[in-house]
Amino acid sequence: MDLDLTNPVIALCAEGMAVGGDAAAASEYFARAWAARRDDFDAAVAAHYMARQQQAPAERLTWDARAVSHAEAALALGDERVPSLLPSLYLNLGDALLTAGRAADARDAVERAEAALGALPDGGYRAFVAGGVARLRSRAAIA
């Protein structure tokens, strides 16, 4: 998945990921990315990274749901940058839903993630996301 590092939101998220294990510094970058969002695509990316920093499962679920909502809104407008985001966003939403005890909703998110995998080119990232989806499907089936 190619991300445009000239996009300020993506650049801030990349900087947040580059700080290593410094969660406070990463959170600052992700909060700045959220504040800098210009459209639904930007909001989906920033919310995805904000979700990663949440300690409370309910807050993580809120941010993951926000990321999916913005991605789906951008997709509805024909934003061609979105399809490659959806598998990961649905995977993270499903994991957050399962953590919240919402297994049926998590299974729905797994199905949406599986359906979206076709947007990813063959290779390591697709295999990584597909593996996560398969693991979540297994966990959601027994929850």
C-alpha positions as CSV (number, residue, x, y, z in Angstrom):
1,M,0.0,0.0,0.0
2,D,1.5,3.3,-1.1
3,L,0.8,6.2,1.1
4,D,1.4,9.8,0.1
5,L,3.9,11.3,2.5
6,T,3.2,14.8,1.1
7,N,-0.2,14.5,2.8
8,P,0.2,16.2,6.2
9,V,-2.0,13.7,8.0
10,I,-0.1,10.7,6.6
11,A,3.2,12.4,7.3
12,L,2.2,13.1,11.0
13,C,1.1,9.5,11.4
14,A,4.3,8.2,9.9
15,E,6.3,10.4,12.3
16,G,4.2,9.1,15.2
17,M,5.1,5.5,14.2
18,A,8.7,6.4,14.0
19,V,9.0,7.4,17.6
20,G,9.3,3.8,18.6
21,G,8.0,2.9,22.1
22,D,7.3,6.5,23.2
23,A,3.5,6.3,23.4
24,A,3.1,9.8,24.6
25,A,5.1,11.2,21.7
26,A,3.2,9.0,19.2
27,S,-0.1,10.1,20.7
28,E,0.9,13.8,20.1
29,Y,1.6,13.1,16.5
30,F,-1.7,11.2,16.0
31,A,-3.7,13.9,17.8
32,R,-2.1,16.5,15.5
33,A,-3.0,14.3,12.5
34,W,-6.6,14.2,13.7
35,A,-6.6,18.0,14.0
36,A,-5.1,18.4,10.5
37,R,-7.7,16.2,8.7
38,R,-9.1,17.7,5.6
39,D,-11.5,15.0,4.3
40,D,-12.9,11.6,5.2
41,F,-9.8,9.8,3.9
42,D,-7.6,11.9,6.2
43,A,-10.0,11.3,9.1
44,A,-10.0,7.6,8.5
45,V,-6.2,7.4,8.6
46,A,-5.9,9.7,11.7
47,A,-8.7,7.8,13.6
48,H,-7.0,4.5,12.8
49,Y,-3.8,5.7,14.4
50,M,-5.7,7.3,17.3
51,A,-7.3,4.0,18.0
52,R,-3.9,2.3,18.4
53,Q,-3.0,4.6,21.3
54,Q,-6.2,4.1,23.4
55,Q,-5.8,2.2,26.6
56,A,-9.5,1.8,27.3
57,P,-11.2,-0.8,25.1
58,A,-14.3,1.4,24.8
59,E,-12.2,4.3,23.5
60,R,-10.4,2.0,21.1
61,L,-13.7,0.8,19.8
62,T,-14.9,4.4,19.4
63,W,-11.9,5.4,17.3
64,D,-11.9,2.2,15.2
65,A,-15.6,2.7,14.4
66,R,-14.8,6.3,13.6
67,A,-12.1,5.2,11.2
68,V,-14.4,2.8,9.4
69,S,-17.2,5.4,9.2
70,H,-15.0,8.0,7.6
71,A,-13.4,5.4,5.2
72,E,-16.9,4.3,4.1
73,A,-18.0,7.9,3.6
74,A,-14.9,8.5,1.5
75,L,-15.5,5.3,-0.5
76,A,-19.1,6.4,-1.1
77,L,-17.7,9.6,-2.7
78,G,-15.5,7.5,-5.0
79,D,-12.2,8.2,-3.1
80,E,-9.8,5.7,-4.8
81,R,-7.4,5.8,-1.8
82,V,-9.8,4.0,0.5
83,P,-10.1,0.4,-0.7
84,S,-6.6,-0.5,0.4
85,L,-7.3,0.8,3.9
86,L,-10.5,-1.1,4.5
87,P,-9.2,-4.6,5.2
88,S,-7.1,-3.3,8.1
89,L,-9.8,-1.0,9.4
90,Y,-12.4,-3.7,9.4
91,L,-9.9,-6.1,11.1
92,N,-9.2,-3.6,13.9
93,L,-12.9,-2.8,14.3
94,G,-13.6,-6.5,14.6
95,D,-11.0,-7.0,17.2
96,A,-12.3,-4.1,19.2
97,L,-15.9,-5.4,18.9
98,L,-14.8,-8.8,20.1
99,T,-13.0,-7.3,23.0
100,A,-16.2,-5.5,23.9
101,G,-18.1,-8.8,23.9
102,R,-19.9,-8.2,20.7
103,A,-19.0,-11.4,18.9
104,A,-21.8,-11.2,16.2
105,D,-20.7,-7.7,15.2
106,A,-17.1,-8.9,15.2
107,R,-18.0,-11.7,12.8
108,D,-19.7,-9.1,10.5
109,A,-16.5,-7.0,10.6
110,V,-14.4,-10.2,9.7
111,E,-16.7,-10.8,6.7
112,R,-16.2,-7.2,5.6
113,A,-12.5,-7.5,6.0
114,E,-12.3,-10.7,4.0
115,A,-14.4,-9.1,1.2
116,A,-12.1,-6.1,1.2
117,L,-8.8,-8.1,1.0
118,G,-9.0,-8.1,-2.8
119,A,-8.1,-4.5,-2.8
120,L,-4.6,-5.4,-1.5
121,P,-1.9,-6.5,-4.0
122,D,-0.4,-9.9,-3.4
123,G,2.6,-9.7,-1.1
124,G,3.7,-9.4,2.5
125,Y,1.2,-6.8,3.6
126,R,-1.8,-8.6,2.2
127,A,-0.6,-11.9,3.8
128,F,-0.1,-10.1,7.1
129,V,-3.7,-8.6,7.1
130,A,-5.2,-11.9,5.8
131,G,-3.5,-13.7,8.7
132,G,-4.9,-11.3,11.2
133,V,-8.4,-11.7,9.7
134,A,-8.1,-15.5,9.8
135,R,-7.0,-15.3,13.5
136,L,-9.9,-13.0,14.3
137,R,-12.4,-15.2,12.5
138,S,-11.2,-18.1,14.7
139,R,-11.4,-16.1,17.9
140,A,-14.9,-14.7,17.0
141,A,-16.2,-18.2,16.2
142,I,-15.7,-19.4,19.7
143,A,-16.7,-16.1,21.5
